[in-house]
Amino acid sequence: MSTEQSQQETNNVENERVTRSRKRGFTALAAAIVIAAAGYGSYWYFYASRYVSTDNAYAEAEVAAVTPAVGGIVAKVNVVDTQFVHKGDVLVNIDNTDAQIALDRAAADLALAKRHVQSYLANNDGLTALVDAQEENAKRADAQLQASKADFERATIDLKRREDLVRSGSVSGEELTNAQTAFEQAKANLDAAKAASAQAHASKLSTLGQKEANEALIANTTVENNPEVLAAKARFEQAQVDFNRTVIRSPIDGVVAERRVQIGRRVNIGESLMTVVPVQNIYVDANFKEVQLNKVNVGQPVELVADLYGDDVVYHGVVTGLSGGTGSAFSMIPAQNATGNWIKVVQRLPVRIQLNRAELKDHPLQVGLSMEVTIDTSRKVDDETLQHYRTAMLAE
């Protein structure tokens, strides 16, 4: 065999070895691709298609702002930041001197109003009797007026008769003078009777008006339901409320935070004194990307992990609601995408998750702590469980 033939056979053997090696490599690559595809498919089918997760989530709570309903000087502060308080615990005392004076004044006004109404009721009987008396006086005055008219008519006739007779000399001048005097006196008596009658009727009308005015004050009422008493009672109750409001109590159970009030400081109505955080009712706002939300619905179960405790503590909860808009939509200066150059930015929508209160009690959280959230979109809790979580969400 020549050298050339030997070299040719060696090259052929080498080429066959390289070809077999390449085939084995391509076969291994294809197998790896198939295995990776199968693994990804399994991951997608059993996990990725069912679950959505985010670490853009934070613990939140419906905090209660403590504000005074009356102004005044702070006399005592009973709590400090981080202190746990129960609903009804006294947080702050405002000096109640002015409120006590106002309450005493209102109590006196209420008692005085009751006495006024009692006097109206007593006066009504007296005015009724007085009206009857004035009615009799008016009748007597009318009778006297009629008598005076009769006397005046008789005096007029006598005077005219004597004037006719004096010309014939049948009567003396003295009789004529007496007749004239009687006429003048009858006329004066008639004028006096007219005045007395008018005065009697005026007195009667005046007394009747007083009685009607008094009856208007007490019509269809008693001492207790008279408008004057009710108005005084309302002022007294308002003074009582203002006095009670000098003691500021905790509206809910929770932890005191952001205490700003100090003894001796004058506070105004509505001024923020402190905040009470209901840590026993913490919920989570998870900000999911909009592309993750197509399968997220109310009632789906959630697993959560807090950075505070790590993976050793897993919380369970339920989706109780989706926000009505993204954070950018509710910002002070919302984006105006219809103007200028536009760059699309994936938006996030807050999803509210209510936590299991028993787990929250065992491992308390505080507002603002970071959370990792995973929602199982393939399942949904029953209506009874969902209602339980909603009740917990509304609980104090």
C-alpha positions as CSV (number, residue, x, y, z in Angstrom):
1,M,0.0,0.0,0.0
2,S,1.4,3.4,-1.0
3,T,1.8,6.3,1.3
4,E,-0.9,8.2,-0.5
5,Q,-3.4,5.4,0.0
6,S,-2.6,5.2,3.7
7,Q,-3.1,8.9,4.1
8,Q,-6.4,8.8,2.3
9,E,-7.7,6.0,4.6
10,T,-6.6,8.0,7.6
11,N,-8.5,11.1,6.4
12,N,-11.7,9.0,5.7
13,V,-11.6,7.6,9.2
14,E,-11.1,11.1,10.7
15,N,-14.0,12.5,8.6
16,E,-16.3,9.7,9.8
17,R,-15.4,10.3,13.4
18,V,-16.1,14.1,13.1
19,T,-19.4,13.4,11.4
20,R,-20.4,11.0,14.1
21,S,-19.4,13.6,16.7
22,R,-21.4,16.3,15.1
23,K,-24.5,14.0,14.9
24,R,-24.1,13.2,18.6
25,G,-23.8,17.0,19.3
26,F,-26.9,17.9,17.3
27,T,-28.8,15.0,18.9
28,A,-27.9,16.3,22.4
29,L,-28.8,19.9,21.5
30,A,-32.2,18.7,20.1
31,A,-32.7,16.7,23.3
32,A,-31.8,19.7,25.4
33,I,-34.2,21.9,23.5
34,V,-37.0,19.4,23.8
35,I,-36.4,19.0,27.6
36,A,-36.3,22.8,28.1
37,A,-39.5,23.2,26.1
38,A,-41.1,20.5,28.1
39,G,-39.9,22.1,31.3
40,Y,-41.1,25.5,30.4
41,G,-44.4,24.1,29.2
42,S,-44.8,22.3,32.5
43,Y,-43.9,25.4,34.4
44,W,-46.3,27.5,32.4
45,Y,-49.1,24.9,32.7
46,F,-48.7,24.1,36.4
47,Y,-47.6,27.5,37.7
48,A,-47.1,30.5,35.4
49,S,-50.6,30.3,33.8
50,R,-52.2,30.1,37.3
51,Y,-50.2,32.5,39.4
52,V,-49.4,36.2,39.2
53,S,-47.0,37.8,41.6
54,T,-45.4,41.1,42.5
55,D,-43.1,42.6,45.1
56,N,-44.6,46.0,44.6
57,A,-46.9,45.6,47.6
58,Y,-47.2,47.3,51.0
59,A,-49.1,46.9,54.2
60,E,-51.8,49.5,54.7
61,A,-54.6,50.3,57.2
62,E,-57.6,52.6,57.5
63,V,-56.0,54.8,60.1
64,A,-58.2,57.0,62.4
65,A,-57.2,60.7,62.8
66,V,-57.7,62.1,66.3
67,T,-59.0,65.7,66.2
68,P,-60.8,67.8,68.8
69,A,-64.4,68.8,68.3
70,V,-63.9,71.8,70.7
71,G,-61.1,74.2,71.0
72,G,-59.1,74.9,74.2
73,I,-55.9,74.4,76.2
74,V,-54.6,70.9,76.5
75,A,-54.6,69.9,80.2
76,K,-53.4,66.3,80.0
77,V,-52.0,63.9,77.4
78,N,-52.3,60.2,78.4
79,V,-50.5,58.4,75.6
80,V,-47.2,58.3,73.7
81,D,-46.2,57.1,70.2
82,T,-46.2,53.3,69.7
83,Q,-48.6,52.8,72.7
84,F,-51.5,50.4,72.0
85,V,-54.9,51.8,73.0
86,H,-58.4,50.4,73.1
87,K,-61.5,52.0,71.7
88,G,-62.8,54.5,74.4
89,D,-59.5,55.0,76.1
90,V,-58.9,58.6,77.1
91,L,-56.1,60.1,74.9
92,V,-56.3,63.8,75.7
93,N,-58.0,66.1,78.2
94,I,-58.8,69.7,77.3
95,D,-59.3,72.2,80.0
96,N,-63.1,72.2,80.7
97,T,-63.5,75.5,82.6
98,D,-65.2,77.4,79.8
99,A,-67.3,74.3,78.9
100,Q,-68.4,73.9,82.5
101,I,-69.5,77.6,82.7
102,A,-71.4,77.3,79.4
103,L,-73.1,74.1,80.7
104,D,-74.1,75.8,83.9
105,R,-75.5,78.8,82.0
106,A,-77.5,76.5,79.7
107,A,-78.9,74.6,82.6
108,A,-80.0,77.9,84.2
109,D,-81.6,79.0,80.9
110,L,-83.5,75.7,80.7
111,A,-84.9,76.1,84.2
112,L,-85.8,79.7,83.4
113,A,-87.6,78.7,80.2
114,K,-89.7,76.1,82.1
115,R,-90.7,78.8,84.6
116,H,-91.7,81.2,81.8
117,V,-93.9,78.5,80.3
118,Q,-95.4,77.8,83.7
119,S,-96.2,81.5,84.1
120,Y,-97.8,81.5,80.6
121,L,-100.1,78.7,81.7
122,A,-101.0,80.5,85.0
123,N,-101.5,83.8,83.2
124,N,-103.9,82.2,80.8
125,D,-106.5,81.5,83.5
126,G,-106.1,85.1,84.9
127,L,-106.5,86.6,81.4
128,T,-109.6,84.5,80.8
129,A,-111.2,85.9,84.0
130,L,-110.0,89.5,83.1
131,V,-111.6,89.1,79.7
132,D,-114.9,88.2,81.3
133,A,-114.7,91.2,83.7
134,Q,-114.0,93.5,80.8
135,E,-117.0,92.1,79.0
136,E,-119.2,93.0,81.9
137,N,-117.6,96.5,82.1
138,A,-118.4,97.0,78.5
139,K,-122.0,95.9,79.0
140,R,-122.3,98.3,82.0
141,A,-120.8,101.1,80.0
142,D,-123.2,100.5,77.1
143,A,-126.1,100.6,79.5
144,Q,-124.9,103.8,81.0
145,L,-124.5,105.2,77.5
146,Q,-128.1,104.3,76.7
147,A,-129.3,106.0,79.9
148,S,-127.3,109.1,79.1
149,K,-128.8,109.2,75.6
150,A,-132.3,109.0,77.1
151,D,-131.4,111.8,79.6
152,F,-130.0,113.9,76.8
153,E,-133.1,113.4,74.6
154,R,-135.4,114.4,77.5
155,A,-133.3,117.5,78.3
156,T,-133.3,118.5,74.7
157,I,-137.1,118.2,74.5
158,D,-137.5,120.2,77.8
159,L,-135.3,122.9,76.6
160,K,-137.1,123.3,73.3
161,R,-140.4,123.3,75.0
162,R,-139.4,126.1,77.4
163,E,-137.8,128.1,74.6
164,D,-141.2,128.0,72.8
165,L,-143.1,129.0,76.0
166,V,-140.7,131.8,77.1
167,R,-141.7,133.9,74.1
168,S,-145.4,133.8,75.1
169,G,-144.5,134.5,78.7
170,S,-145.8,131.2,80.0
171,V,-142.5,130.3,81.7
172,S,-140.0,132.5,83.5
173,G,-136.4,133.1,82.5
174,E,-135.2,131.1,85.5
175,E,-137.0,128.0,84.3
176,L,-135.4,128.4,80.9
177,T,-132.0,128.8,82.5
178,N,-132.6,125.6,84.5
179,A,-133.6,123.8,81.3
180,Q,-130.5,125.0,79.5
181,T,-128.3,123.9,82.5
182,A,-130.0,120.4,82.5
183,F,-129.4,120.2,78.7
184,E,-125.7,121.0,79.0
185,Q,-125.3,118.6,81.9
186,A,-127.1,115.8,80.0
187,K,-124.9,116.5,77.0
188,A,-121.8,116.3,79.1
189,N,-123.0,113.1,80.7
190,L,-123.7,111.7,77.2
191,D,-120.1,112.5,76.0
192,A,-118.7,111.0,79.2
193,A,-120.8,107.8,78.7
194,K,-119.6,107.6,75.1
195,A,-116.0,107.8,76.2
196,A,-116.5,105.3,79.0
197,S,-118.1,102.9,76.6
198,A,-115.3,103.3,74.0
199,Q,-112.7,102.8,76.8
200,A,-114.5,99.7,78.1
201,H,-114.6,98.1,74.7
202,A,-110.9,99.1,74.0
203,S,-109.9,97.5,77.3
204,K,-111.9,94.4,76.4
205,L,-110.1,94.1,73.0
206,S,-106.7,94.8,74.6
207,T,-107.3,92.1,77.3
208,L,-108.6,89.7,74.6
209,G,-105.5,90.4,72.5
210,Q,-103.3,89.6,75.5
211,K,-105.1,86.4,76.1
212,E,-104.8,85.4,72.4
213,A,-101.1,86.2,72.5
214,N,-100.6,84.2,75.6
215,E,-102.5,81.3,74.2
216,A,-100.3,81.4,71.1
217,L,-97.3,80.7,73.3
218,I,-98.8,77.6,74.9
219,A,-101.2,76.3,72.2
220,N,-101.2,72.5,72.1
221,T,-98.1,72.3,74.3
222,T,-97.1,71.3,77.8
223,V,-94.2,72.6,79.8
224,E,-91.9,69.9,78.5
225,N,-92.7,70.2,74.8
226,N,-93.2,74.0,74.5
227,P,-90.9,75.4,71.8
228,E,-89.2,77.8,74.2
229,V,-88.3,75.0,76.5
230,L,-87.2,72.7,73.6
231,A,-84.9,75.5,72.3
232,A,-83.4,75.9,75.8
233,K,-83.1,72.1,76.1
234,A,-81.3,71.9,72.8
235,R,-78.8,74.6,74.0
236,F,-78.3,72.7,77.2
237,E,-77.7,69.4,75.4
238,Q,-75.2,71.1,73.0
239,A,-73.4,72.5,76.1
240,Q,-73.4,69.0,77.6
241,V,-71.9,67.6,74.4
242,D,-69.2,70.3,74.2
243,F,-68.3,69.6,77.8
244,N,-68.0,65.8,77.1
245,R,-65.9,66.5,74.1
246,T,-63.2,68.1,76.3
247,V,-62.3,64.4,76.9
248,I,-60.9,63.0,73.7
249,R,-61.2,59.2,73.4
250,S,-59.7,56.7,71.0
251,P,-62.2,55.9,68.2
252,I,-60.8,52.4,67.5
253,D,-58.3,49.9,68.9
254,G,-54.8,50.5,67.6
255,V,-51.3,51.9,68.0
256,V,-50.7,55.6,68.5
257,A,-48.6,57.3,65.8
258,E,-47.7,60.8,64.8
259,R,-48.5,62.3,68.2
260,R,-48.2,66.1,67.8
261,V,-50.1,67.4,70.9
262,Q,-48.4,68.7,74.1
263,I,-49.7,69.8,77.5
264,G,-50.4,73.6,77.6
265,R,-50.9,73.9,73.9
266,R,-54.1,75.6,72.6
267,V,-55.7,73.4,70.0
268,N,-58.4,74.3,67.5
269,I,-61.4,72.4,66.2
270,G,-60.3,69.9,63.6
271,E,-56.6,70.1,64.3
272,S,-54.8,66.8,63.9
273,L,-53.5,65.7,67.3
274,M,-52.4,62.1,66.6
275,T,-53.2,59.0,64.5
276,V,-54.4,55.6,65.7
277,V,-53.4,52.8,63.5
278,P,-55.5,49.6,63.7
279,V,-52.6,47.1,63.3
280,Q,-55.0,44.2,64.0
281,N,-56.8,45.0,60.7
282,I,-53.9,45.5,58.3
283,Y,-54.5,44.9,54.6
284,V,-52.2,44.9,51.6
285,D,-52.3,47.0,48.5
286,A,-50.5,45.1,45.7
287,N,-49.6,47.1,42.6
288,F,-49.8,44.7,39.7
289,K,-48.9,45.5,36.1
290,E,-51.9,45.9,33.9
291,V,-50.8,42.9,31.8
292,Q,-51.0,40.7,34.8
293,L,-54.6,41.5,35.7
294,N,-56.6,39.8,32.9
295,K,-57.4,36.8,35.2
296,V,-57.4,38.5,38.6
297,N,-60.9,38.7,40.2
298,V,-62.4,39.3,43.6
299,G,-62.4,36.2,45.8
300,Q,-59.2,34.6,44.6
301,P,-56.8,33.3,47.3
302,V,-53.5,34.9,47.9
303,E,-50.2,34.0,49.6
304,L,-48.0,36.8,51.0
305,V,-44.6,37.0,52.5
306,A,-43.4,40.0,54.5
307,D,-39.8,41.2,54.3
308,L,-40.0,41.7,58.1
309,Y,-40.3,37.9,58.7
310,G,-38.9,36.4,55.5
311,D,-40.0,33.2,53.8
312,D,-40.5,31.4,57.1
313,V,-43.9,33.2,57.7
314,V,-46.5,32.9,54.9
315,Y,-49.7,34.9,55.2
316,H,-52.9,33.9,53.5
317,G,-55.6,36.3,52.2
318,V,-58.2,37.0,49.6
319,V,-58.6,39.6,46.9
320,T,-61.4,41.9,48.1
321,G,-61.2,44.5,45.4
322,L,-59.5,46.3,42.5
323,S,-58.9,50.0,42.5
324,G,-61.0,52.2,40.2
325,G,-57.9,53.7,38.6
326,T,-54.1,53.5,38.3
327,G,-51.9,55.6,40.6
328,S,-50.9,57.9,37.7
329,A,-54.6,58.6,37.0
330,F,-55.1,59.9,40.6
331,S,-51.9,61.8,40.9
332,M,-51.9,65.5,41.6
333,I,-50.7,66.2,38.1
334,P,-52.0,63.3,35.9
335,A,-50.3,62.5,32.7
336,Q,-51.6,64.2,29.6
337,N,-51.0,61.6,26.9
338,A,-52.8,63.5,24.3
339,T,-50.2,66.2,24.1
340,G,-46.5,66.3,23.2
341,N,-44.3,63.3,22.6
342,W,-45.7,60.0,24.0
343,I,-43.9,57.0,25.4
344,K,-45.9,54.1,26.5
345,V,-45.4,53.1,30.1
346,V,-46.8,49.9,31.6
347,Q,-49.3,51.0,34.3
348,R,-49.9,49.4,37.7
349,L,-53.3,49.0,39.3
350,P,-53.7,48.6,43.1
351,V,-55.3,45.3,44.2
352,R,-56.6,45.2,47.8
353,I,-55.9,42.0,49.7
354,Q,-57.4,41.3,53.1
355,L,-55.3,39.2,55.4
356,N,-56.2,36.3,57.7
357,R,-56.7,38.0,61.1
358,A,-55.5,35.0,63.1
359,E,-52.2,34.9,61.2
360,L,-51.9,38.7,61.5
361,K,-52.4,38.4,65.2
362,D,-49.6,35.8,65.5
363,H,-47.3,37.9,63.3
364,P,-48.2,41.6,63.5
365,L,-47.5,44.0,60.7
366,Q,-47.1,47.8,60.5
367,V,-48.3,50.2,57.9
368,G,-45.8,50.6,55.0
369,L,-44.0,47.3,55.3
370,S,-43.0,45.6,52.0
371,M,-44.7,42.4,51.0
372,E,-44.4,39.8,48.2
373,V,-47.8,38.8,46.8
374,T,-48.8,35.7,44.8
375,I,-52.4,35.3,43.6
376,D,-53.8,31.9,42.5
377,T,-56.1,32.9,39.6
378,S,-57.3,29.4,39.0
379,R,-59.3,29.2,42.3
380,K,-61.8,31.2,44.1
381,V,-62.9,31.0,47.8
382,D,-66.5,30.2,48.6
383,D,-69.0,33.1,49.3
384,E,-69.0,32.4,53.1
385,T,-65.2,32.8,53.3
386,L,-65.3,35.9,51.1
387,Q,-68.0,37.5,53.3
388,H,-65.9,36.7,56.4
389,Y,-62.9,38.6,54.9
390,R,-65.1,41.5,53.9
391,T,-66.5,41.7,57.4
392,A,-63.0,41.7,58.8
393,M,-62.1,44.5,56.3
394,L,-64.9,46.7,57.7
395,A,-64.2,45.8,61.4
396,E,-62.6,48.3,63.6
